[in-house]
């Protein structure tokens, strides 16, 4: 973690050093791993004020940190690097291969779809079996695999759509995708927007994947933007029968 040293413009800043924030990858902490910090407000156990001028203040949350780290032999990845105001170090969100988070999300999606008349059955696989099923093409046209992909900063889609890509589980071998992706990556700054438009249009018209992006209560699929989208806290498919695709 890099540090920032202040100019001594005041006596209090003469030896002040703080950490920088370049390595932070998440603006908010994982909701399931925080809890609110309670304050007495200057009251004792009987509710009587025993200390004046205490109260109010900004809401504070405590991050739950696993200091023991006794889960050995389980593959894991670092999902985010987060800021913790309660310590000078940064904290990392680790997702283990046997995490139940994605299973819970898959069950939630299945329940939402089933509630609107689209029956879905969730089949849980181990990570090794899941990888074998994807790489071996062991799925039919009715299978839906739930997964997340974090794209790099340059929006390189090679891993998804190029032959031999690490995430090309569908066995895509069409050279057109490689051509438009390479043209986009090699384009100058002045031509980058046009090259990106051509790449995305080609993928939208022909790619055998359905990219879905949730951002600020907007839904985007390969056929266009979806209107009438109104997810609730407990049902992301709320009023799905009213959804309309805007191709404009």
N, C-alpha and C positions, 0 to 999 in steps of 0.2 A: 504494500500500500504506500503510495507516494504521500509526501507531507508538504504542507505549505507553510512557509515562515513569513511572518508579518514584518513590515517595516516598523521600526520603533517610533511611530508618530506620537504615541502617548506612552507614559511609563508602564501602563498595564500591558501594552503590546510588545514590549521590548524583547521578551523571551517567549512570545506566544507562538505555538506551532499546532496546526490542526491537520487532519487527514483530508485528502482530496477525494473526489467522488467519481473519477473516471471509470473505475471498475464496477460501479453499481449498475446492475442490469434490471432491477425491479423498483418501481416507484412506490409500491405499497407492499406490506408484508403479506405472507400467506395467512389468510383469514382464520384457518383452523388451528393455527399455531400461535395465536396471541390471545390475551385476555386483558380486560381493563384493570388499570391500577386504581385502587380505591384510596380515597382521602378522608381523613377524619373531619375536615372542616373546622378543626379546633374544638370539637366536642369529645366528651369522654363517653364511657359505656352507658351512662344514664341520659345522654343527650344534652348535657349541660355544657355551655361554653366555658372552657378552661383556658383557652388561649385566643386572644383577639387577633384580628387582621389576617386570619387564615380562611381561605375559601376561594371558590372560583378557579381560575387557571385553565390552561389548555388541557384537553383530554389526553391522557397518556395510556399507552398500552405496553404490556410486558411481552417480550418474545420468549417462547418456550424453546430452550436450547438443550439439545441432548449432549451433556457433558461426558457421559459414560462411554458412548460410542462402542457398545459391546456387541454389535451385530456384525459378525465376521463371516466371510465366505459368501456373501450375497452381492452380486454385481449391482452397481449403482452409478448414477450420473449426477453431476451438479447442474441443477436446473436454473437457479438464479443466485446472484450475489446480492445481499440485501444490507441496508443500513440499519444499525441498531443504536438508538440514542443512549442506551444504558451501558455501553462499553465502547472503548476506543477501537476495537477490532471490528472487521466486517463479519457477517455470518453468511453461511451458504445453505441453501435449501437442497437437500439430497433426496433423490427419488430412487428407491430401491426397486429391483426387478420384481420383487414379490409384493409391491405396494398394492393396496386394495382401492386406491383412489380411482384409477381408471375403470376398475370393475364396477364400482359404485356409480360412476358416470354412465357406463354402458347400460347398467340396469335402469337408471333413471331415464335415459333416452328410449329404451325398450318400453318402459311403462308409459311414457308420454305417447309414443306411437300406437301402442296397443289401445290406449284410451280413446283414440280417434278412429279405431277400426282397422289399423294396420298391425296385425299380429307379428311380434318379433320375439325370437327366442335367443337368449344370451348363452353362449358356450364359452366357458373360461378355459384358457390354455396356459400352460407354463410358457415361460419366455422361449425356451428352446423349441418346444412344439409349435409355438406361434411363428417363430422364424422359419422352421422347416415347412410349415403350411404355406407361408407366403412365397418362399423361394421355390418350392416344389409345385406351385400352382394348384394346391389342394383346396380349391374353393369353386363354387358354381356361381351363376349369374345372380343368385338371390343373396349371396353372402355380403355382409357389410363389415368391414374391419374399421374399428375405431382407433385413431392414432393422431398424433400431433407432430408437426414438422416445424422446426424453427429455421427460417430461411436466413442465409448470411446477409450481411449489409449490402452486398452488390446484387442481391436478388437473383443469384445464380440457381437455375432450376435443373442443372445437369444431373444431380443425384436422383431426381425424380423421373426425368424424361429421356435421358441419354442411354443408349445401349451400354450395359455394364455398370450403370449407376448404382450406388450403394442402396438406394431406396426404390429402385425400379423393379418392384416385386411383380408387376404385371408383365414383365418380359417385353417391354416396348423396344422395337428395333427400327422404327421409322426414322430415316435420316433427316427428315424435314425439321424435326424438333431440334436436333443438334445444330442445324444450319442457322435457324432463327435465334437460338440461344447464343451461339458463338458470335453472330452479327451484333446482337445486343451488347454483349460483354466487350466487344472490340470497338464499338461506336464511340466517336468523340462526344464531348459534352454537348455540343450543339445539335448532334444527331441522336442523342440518347433517347429522347422522348419518342421520336418517330420509330426508332428501332424497337423500343419497348412496346409500343402500340401494335406493331406487326407481330411481335412474338406472342403477346397476349391474345391477339385475335386468332392466330394460328392454333394456339392451345385451346381457346374457347370453341373453335369450330370442329376440331378433330380429336382432341386428347381423350383417352378412355378413363379419365379421372374427373371427379367432381369436386373442385376446390370450394370450400365454404369459409367465409371470413366474417367473424362477428366483430364489429367495431362501432361503438356508440349507438347501439340498438339498430344497426343496419345489417342486412343479410345480403351477401353477394355469392352467386353461384356461377357456373360456367355459361349459363344462358342469359345472365343479366342480373340487375338489382331486383330484389323482392320487395314489393310494397305490401302494406297491411300487416307488417311484422310487428307484433306487440308481445314480446316474451314477458313472462312473469317470473317472480323469484323461484317459484316451484314448478314451472312448466315452460320450457323454452319453445314448445310447439303450440302455445296458446293460440287459438283461432287459426289453426293452419288451413282450414277450409276457406278462409278469406284471403289467403296469400295470393298475390298476383305478380307475375314476372314482367318487369318493365324492360323491354329490349332497346329502348331509346338510349 
